[in-house]
Amino acid sequence: MLAIIIPLISLSVIRSWQNYFDATANQIDTLSNGFNQDIKKHLAPLNNQFQQRLECNKELINKLQTSDYNAKNLTNFALVRNNKIICTAYMGSLPTPIPLQDPDWITQKGVRVILNQDIPIFESQLTGRTVQKGAFLAFLDYQRGDSQTEFLWLKYRVYGLVNSKTAYSYGSEDFQLSDHTLHNSGQQWYELGYWLLKSCNNKPSNECKVIAIDIQQYFSSERNVTFILSMLLITVLMLTTIYSSRLHAWIYSLPRQVRTGLKDEQLQLHYQPIINMNDLSLSGCEVLCRWNNAEGNMLQPDQFIHVVEKNNQTRELTTLVVTKCIKELSFAKLLGKYQVAINAFPDDIASGHLARTLCRRLPVKYFSFFTIELTEKQITNFAALQEGVRQLRVLGFKVAIDDFGTGFSNLEGLRDLSVDTLKIDKSFVWGAETPSLKQSLVKHIVGIAKSLKLNIVAEGVETEQQLDLLRQLGIDFSQGYLHSRPLSISDYSNFVSAT
């Protein structure tokens, strides 16, 4: 937003300055055209009328005064003889003639221009700009206006080039240019605190106008503009802060990260060994999801699975886990050698999506090596789930109830699902090694499983005492940090080799 708004503000300000440039340039051109018209209509004809009688008599003075009255931009017409001003419209015949300065430049039409010529005004004497055509001379009637503009921050300079050299230069007294060139008409640039705009032409003469904006003085003088721009910028900054914060929160929100992460396959699979309690040999593993978010943090399933369900991405995640698991186990040459347990969403089992995915990606000969673990949580359609479990078992897959005891734990429902294995949640295993309510609950769960002739897996086994108790209770398989943490596919392959 800042990248867009700040240039737009700058462009609008520069555009405003461009308008001042156009107005000032037009004013200068209007004055220049007015001078040329006065020279043509009033100054030049005097030479024709008094060509033979260049004397300061009453007739000539009357004519000078008439020309002075009719001219719009020239004033104080005067007669020049022997390079001296001898007679003016205001003063008549001068008691002491005033010498002329050397001309600063001579136009193509022979008009001699002096930038600083003494001007006799009654009893005083000023310095001003004059134009001379033949024997007659007039003063330019904008002495005060040529050094100032309507605004103190708006300045200008006009210069002309003859044979690539500066013939004349005039304008605001407190503004000077470091370089006079004819090229780059329409150029805009910054120099010593000024924003400069330039316009040049080479017909009828090589003349350039440079309009300067004193930036600091502009913002100091134009308080309304400064206030509006400041408020606009502050508003933009506030909105940028608010919306960038919201945008950041949205981009890095967990729902969006999960949606993007699954699409980009940022998911990682870890494999936690499952040990046979009879001889402590390797029975297989459970496939566990780990997800790297946009900030580079690895999240556990309980931190993002609920978001996957909320986003309706369970099928996407199931497909990704199944595909990646089969691919990694095949690459490690472990497919078909040990049991593999995969967690599944109940709805994906009920809808048949999991069965279809497994059938498409897994050869039939490996079906019996896969156990599908379902949780008791969020079972929305028990009848459909029951049919989905039945289809999986008909195909040759095994089915297990995961985290038993954390859901509704309905014995009748457990019997109707006809599963193969029951997994005791780690929350019951931790602390069960000592006589306690947890120990009684574990014994009760084991009794339920044995009554249904189900295999039993204890999760979260971390100590030898827990392992001894579970062995005494007749539990078939053990899974937990005592045996191994969840491993990457390469580490799991090494673990298999070491057993």
C-alpha positions in Angstrom: 0.0 0.0 0.0 2.8 2.4 0.9 4.6 1.5 -2.4 1.5 2.6 -4.2 0.2 5.6 -2.2 3.5 7.4 -1.6 4.3 7.6 -5.4 0.7 8.6 -6.1 1.0 11.5 -3.5 4.4 12.5 -5.0 2.9 12.4 -8.5 -0.1 14.5 -7.5 2.2 17.1 -5.9 4.5 17.2 -9.0 1.4 17.5 -11.2 0.3 20.5 -9.2 3.7 22.0 -9.6 3.5 21.3 -13.4 0.3 23.4 -13.4 2.2 26.3 -11.8 4.9 25.9 -14.4 2.4 26.1 -17.2 0.8 29.2 -15.7 4.1 30.9 -15.1 5.5 30.0 -18.5 2.3 31.3 -20.2 2.7 34.6 -18.2 6.3 35.0 -19.3 5.3 34.2 -22.9 2.4 36.7 -22.7 4.8 39.4 -21.4 7.4 38.6 -24.1 4.7 38.7 -26.8 3.5 42.0 -25.4 7.0 43.5 -25.5 7.4 42.4 -29.1 4.1 43.9 -30.1 4.9 47.2 -28.4 8.3 47.3 -30.0 6.7 46.7 -33.4 3.7 49.1 -33.0 5.2 51.9 -31.0 9.0 51.9 -30.8 10.0 51.0 -34.3 7.7 53.5 -36.0 9.3 56.4 -34.2 12.4 56.0 -36.3 10.4 56.4 -39.5 8.5 59.5 -38.2 11.6 61.4 -37.0 14.3 60.0 -39.2 15.4 63.4 -40.4 14.7 65.4 -37.2 16.3 63.7 -34.1 15.9 66.7 -31.8 14.2 66.8 -28.4 11.5 69.3 -29.4 7.9 69.5 -28.3 6.6 67.5 -31.2 8.9 64.6 -30.4 8.2 64.7 -26.7 4.4 64.7 -27.4 5.0 61.6 -29.6 7.0 59.9 -26.9 4.3 60.5 -24.4 1.6 59.3 -26.9 3.6 56.1 -27.4 4.1 55.7 -23.7 0.3 56.0 -23.2 -0.6 53.5 -25.8 2.0 50.9 -25.1 1.0 48.2 -22.6 4.4 46.8 -21.6 6.9 49.5 -22.5 7.2 52.8 -20.7 9.2 56.1 -20.5 10.1 56.2 -24.2 13.3 58.0 -24.9 15.5 59.5 -27.6 19.1 58.3 -27.9 21.8 60.3 -29.6 25.6 59.7 -29.6 24.9 56.6 -27.4 23.3 58.8 -24.7 19.7 59.2 -23.5 19.0 62.9 -24.2 15.2 63.1 -23.9 12.4 61.0 -22.2 8.6 61.1 -22.2 8.6 61.9 -18.5 11.4 64.3 -18.1 11.6 65.9 -21.5 15.0 67.2 -22.5 17.5 65.9 -19.9 19.9 68.5 -18.5 22.5 65.8 -18.3 22.4 63.1 -20.9 22.6 59.5 -19.5 25.2 57.2 -21.1 23.9 53.9 -22.4 25.4 50.6 -21.2 26.6 48.1 -23.7 23.8 45.9 -24.8 23.6 42.5 -23.2 22.4 41.0 -26.4 21.0 42.0 -29.8 18.0 40.2 -31.2 17.8 38.9 -34.7 15.6 41.9 -35.6 18.3 44.3 -34.4 16.7 45.2 -31.0 19.4 46.1 -28.5 18.6 44.8 -24.9 20.2 46.2 -21.8 19.4 44.5 -18.5 20.6 47.2 -16.1 20.3 50.6 -17.6 19.9 53.8 -15.5 16.4 55.2 -15.8 15.7 58.9 -15.1 12.4 59.2 -13.2 11.8 62.8 -12.3 14.3 63.6 -9.5 15.3 60.0 -8.9 17.1 57.5 -11.0 16.4 53.7 -11.1 18.0 50.8 -12.8 15.9 48.7 -15.2 15.7 46.8 -18.5 15.6 48.6 -21.8 15.0 47.8 -25.4 16.4 50.0 -28.2 15.4 50.1 -31.8 17.3 52.6 -33.9 17.4 56.0 -32.2 14.6 55.3 -29.8 14.6 53.4 -26.5 11.9 52.3 -24.0 11.9 50.7 -20.6 10.2 47.4 -19.9 7.3 48.0 -17.5 7.6 44.9 -15.3 10.7 45.7 -13.3 9.2 44.4 -10.0 7.4 41.5 -11.6 10.4 40.0 -13.2 12.1 39.2 -10.0 9.1 37.9 -8.1 6.1 35.7 -8.7 2.8 35.5 -7.0 4.2 32.8 -4.6 7.5 33.2 -2.7 8.2 29.5 -3.3 7.7 29.8 -7.1 10.8 31.2 -9.0 11.9 31.3 -12.5 14.7 32.1 -14.8 14.7 32.9 -18.5 17.9 32.7 -20.6 18.8 32.9 -24.2 21.7 31.3 -26.1 23.5 32.8 -29.1 26.2 30.6 -30.7 25.9 28.2 -27.7 26.7 31.0 -25.3 24.4 32.6 -22.8 23.4 36.0 -24.3 21.0 37.0 -21.5 19.5 35.7 -18.3 16.9 37.2 -16.1 14.3 36.1 -13.6 14.0 35.8 -9.8 16.9 37.5 -8.2 17.4 34.8 -5.5 17.4 31.9 -8.0 20.3 31.1 -10.2 21.0 28.2 -12.5 24.3 26.3 -12.4 24.1 25.4 -16.1 22.5 27.0 -19.2 21.7 24.5 -21.9 19.2 24.4 -24.7 18.5 20.6 -24.6 16.0 18.5 -22.7 12.9 20.6 -23.1 10.2 19.3 -20.8 12.8 17.9 -18.4 12.0 17.7 -14.6 14.8 17.3 -12.0 15.8 18.0 -8.5 18.7 20.4 -7.7 19.7 22.0 -4.4 16.3 21.9 -2.8 14.4 23.0 -5.9 12.2 20.9 -8.2 12.9 22.3 -11.6 10.9 22.2 -14.8 12.3 23.3 -18.1 11.0 24.5 -21.5 13.1 25.5 -24.4 12.4 26.6 -28.0 14.7 27.6 -30.9 12.2 29.7 -32.9 12.5 32.6 -33.2 15.4 32.5 -30.8 17.1 29.9 -28.6 15.4 30.7 -25.3 14.7 28.5 -22.3 12.4 29.0 -19.3 13.2 27.2 -16.0 10.5 27.3 -13.3 11.7 26.3 -9.9 9.7 25.1 -6.9 11.5 25.7 -3.5 10.3 22.5 -1.9 10.9 23.5 1.7 9.3 26.9 1.3 6.4 25.4 -0.6 5.4 23.1 2.3 6.1 25.9 4.8 3.9 28.3 2.9 1.1 26.0 1.7 0.0 24.9 5.1 -3.3 23.5 3.9 -1.6 21.3 1.4 1.0 20.2 3.9 -1.7 19.4 6.5 -3.8 17.5 4.0 -0.8 15.5 2.7 0.3 14.8 6.3 -3.1 13.6 7.3 -3.3 11.5 4.2 0.1 9.9 4.8 -0.7 9.3 8.5 -4.0 7.7 7.5 -2.3 5.6 5.0 0.4 4.5 7.5 -2.4 3.7 10.0 -4.3 1.7 7.5 -1.2 0.0 6.3 -0.3 -1.0 9.8 -3.8 -2.3 10.6 -4.3 -4.1 7.3 -0.7 -5.4 7.0 -1.1 -6.9 10.5 -4.4 -8.5 9.5 -2.9 -9.7 6.2 0.0 -11.2 8.1 -2.3 -12.8 10.5 -4.4 -14.2 7.6 -1.4 -15.4 5.7 0.1 -17.1 8.7 -3.2 -18.3 10.2 -3.2 -22.0 10.9 -6.2 -22.7 8.7 -4.6 -21.1 5.7 -1.2 -22.6 6.4 -2.7 -26.0 6.6 -4.6 -25.5 3.4 -1.5 -24.3 1.6 0.8 -26.7 3.3 -1.2 -29.8 2.3 -1.2 -28.5 -1.2 2.5 -28.0 -1.2 3.1 -31.3 0.4 4.9 -29.9 3.4 3.8 -32.9 5.4 6.4 -35.3 6.8 5.9 -38.8 7.9 7.5 -40.4 11.0 7.4 -44.1 11.8 7.2 -45.3 15.5 8.1 -48.9 16.0 5.6 -51.3 17.6 7.1 -54.1 19.7 5.8 -57.7 20.2 5.6 -58.2 24.0 6.4 -61.9 23.8 10.0 -61.6 22.6 10.4 -57.8 22.2 10.8 -58.2 18.5 9.7 -55.6 15.9 6.1 -56.1 14.9 5.8 -53.1 12.7 5.2 -49.3 13.0 2.6 -46.6 13.2 2.8 -43.9 10.6 2.6 -40.4 12.3 2.1 -37.1 10.6 4.4 -34.1 11.2 3.8 -30.8 9.4 6.2 -28.0 8.8 4.4 -24.6 8.8 5.4 -21.4 7.0 7.5 -20.3 9.9 9.6 -23.4 9.8 8.1 -25.0 13.0 7.2 -28.7 13.0 3.7 -29.2 14.4 2.3 -32.4 16.0 -1.0 -33.9 14.7 -3.0 -32.6 17.7 -2.0 -29.1 16.7 -3.4 -29.2 13.2 -5.6 -32.2 12.7 -8.7 -30.3 14.0 -8.0 -27.6 11.4 -7.8 -30.2 8.7 -11.3 -31.4 9.7 -12.6 -27.9 9.9 -11.2 -27.1 6.4 -12.8 -30.4 5.0 -9.4 -31.5 4.0 -9.5 -35.0 5.5 -9.6 -36.7 2.1 -6.7 -34.7 0.9 -4.6 -35.5 4.0 -5.6 -39.2 3.9 -4.6 -39.5 0.2 -1.3 -37.7 0.9 -0.4 -39.9 3.9 -1.3 -43.2 2.1 0.6 -42.2 -1.1 3.7 -40.9 0.7 3.8 -43.8 3.2 3.7 -46.4 0.4 6.3 -44.6 -1.6 8.7 -44.2 1.3 8.4 -47.8 2.5 8.8 -49.1 -1.1 11.9 -47.0 -1.5 13.3 -48.3 1.8 12.4 -51.9 0.7 10.3 -52.4 3.8 6.9 -52.8 2.2 5.5 -56.2 3.0 8.0 -57.0 5.7 6.4 -55.5 8.8 2.9 -54.4 9.8 2.1 -50.7 9.1 -0.6 -48.8 11.0 -2.1 -45.8 9.5 -4.5 -43.3 11.2 -7.7 -42.6 9.4 -10.6 -40.2 9.8 -13.9 -42.1 10.5 -15.6 -40.2 7.7 -13.0 -41.3 5.2 -13.6 -44.9 6.2 -17.4 -44.4 6.2 -17.4 -42.8 2.7 -15.1 -45.5 1.3 -12.5 -42.9 0.3 -9.8 -44.7 2.2 -10.5 -48.1 0.7 -10.5 -46.7 -2.8 -7.2 -44.8 -2.2 -5.5 -48.0 -0.8 -6.8 -50.1 -3.7 -5.4 -47.6 -6.3 -2.0 -47.2 -4.7 -1.2 -50.5 -2.9 -0.7 -53.9 -4.5 -3.2 -56.5 -3.3 -0.5 -58.7 -1.8 0.3 -56.0 0.8 -3.2 -55.4 2.0 -2.8 -57.8 5.0 0.2 -55.8 6.2 -1.8 -52.6 6.7 -3.8 -51.8 9.8 -6.2 -48.9 9.7 -6.5 -47.1 13.0 -9.7 -45.1 13.7 -10.4 -42.9 16.6 -13.7 -42.9 18.6 -13.9 -39.1 18.2 -16.3 -37.4 15.8 -18.1 -40.5 14.5 -21.0 -38.9 12.7 -22.5 -41.9 11.0 -21.9 -45.1 12.8 -23.8 -47.3 10.4 -21.7 -46.0 7.4 -18.6 -46.4 9.5 -19.5 -50.0 10.3 -20.0 -50.8 6.6 -16.7 -49.1 5.8 -14.8 -51.2 8.4 -16.5 -54.3 7.0 -15.3 -53.5 3.5 -11.7 -52.9 4.7 -11.6 -56.2 6.5 -13.1 -58.1 3.5 -10.3 -56.6 1.3 -7.8 -58.0 3.8 -6.9 -54.9 5.8 -6.9 -55.0 9.6 -8.7 -52.4 11.6 -7.9 -51.0 15.1 -9.6 -48.7 17.5 -7.0 -45.9 18.4 -6.8 -44.1 21.7 -9.4 -46.4 23.3 -10.9 -44.9 26.4 -10.8 -41.2 25.3 -14.2 -41.4 23.4 -17.5 -42.8 24.2 -16.0 -46.3 24.8 -19.3 -48.1 24.1 -18.9 -51.8 24.4 -21.8 -52.6 22.1 -20.5 -50.2 19.5 -17.0 -51.8 19.8 -18.5 -55.2 19.2 -20.6 -54.0 16.2 -17.5 -52.6 14.5 -15.8 -56.0 14.4 -12.2 -54.6 14.6 -9.0 -56.6 15.0 -7.1 -54.5 17.5 -7.6 -52.2 20.4 -5.0 -49.6 21.3 -4.9 -48.3 24.9 -4.4 -44.5 25.0 -1.1 -43.3 26.6 -3.0 -41.3 29.2 -4.0 -44.6 30.9 -0.5 -46.1 30.6 1.3 -43.2 32.2 1.2 -43.8 36.0 -0.4 -47.3 35.7 2.8 -49.0 37.0 1.7 -48.1 40.6 -1.5 -49.2 42.2 -4.0 -46.5 41.2 -7.3 -45.8 39.4 -5.4 -45.8 36.1 -4.1 -49.3 36.8 -7.6 -50.5 37.5 -8.8 -48.8 34.2 -6.1 -50.5 32.2 -7.0 -53.9 33.7 -10.7 -53.2 32.8 -9.8 -52.3 29.2 -7.7 -55.4 28.8 -10.5 -57.5 30.1 -12.9 -55.9 27.5 -10.4 -56.6 24.7 -9.8 -60.2 25.7 -13.5 -60.8 25.9 -13.8 -59.7 22.3 -10.7 -61.6 21.3 -8.9 -58.5 20.2 -5.2 -57.8 20.0 -4.1 -55.2 22.4 -1.5 -52.4 21.8 -0.4 -50.2 24.7 0.7 -46.7 23.6 3.0 -44.3 25.4 5.2 -46.9 27.2 8.2 -45.0 28.6 9.5 -47.1 31.6 10.5 -50.6 32.3 8.0 -50.7 35.2 5.2 -49.9 32.8 6.4 -52.6 30.4 6.5 -55.2 33.2 2.9 -54.4 34.2 1.6 -54.5 30.6 3.4 -57.9 30.1 1.8 -59.2 33.3 -1.7 -58.1 32.1 -1.2 -60.0 28.9 -1.0 -57.1 26.5 0.2 -58.2 23.0 2.2 -55.1 21.7 4.0 -52.1 23.2 4.6 -48.7 21.6 6.4 -45.7 23.1 9.6 -43.9 23.8 11.0 -46.8 25.8 11.5 -48.6 22.5 11.9 -45.6 20.1 10.7 -42.2 19.3 9.0 -41.6 16.0 11.7 -41.9 13.3 12.2 -40.6 9.8 12.0 -43.3 7.1 15.8 -43.5 6.9 16.2 -43.8 10.7 13.4 -46.3 10.8 15.2 -48.4 8.1 18.3 -48.3 10.3 16.3 -49.3 13.3 14.9 -52.3 11.4 18.4 -53.3 10.4 19.6 -53.1 14.0 16.9 -55.4 15.3 
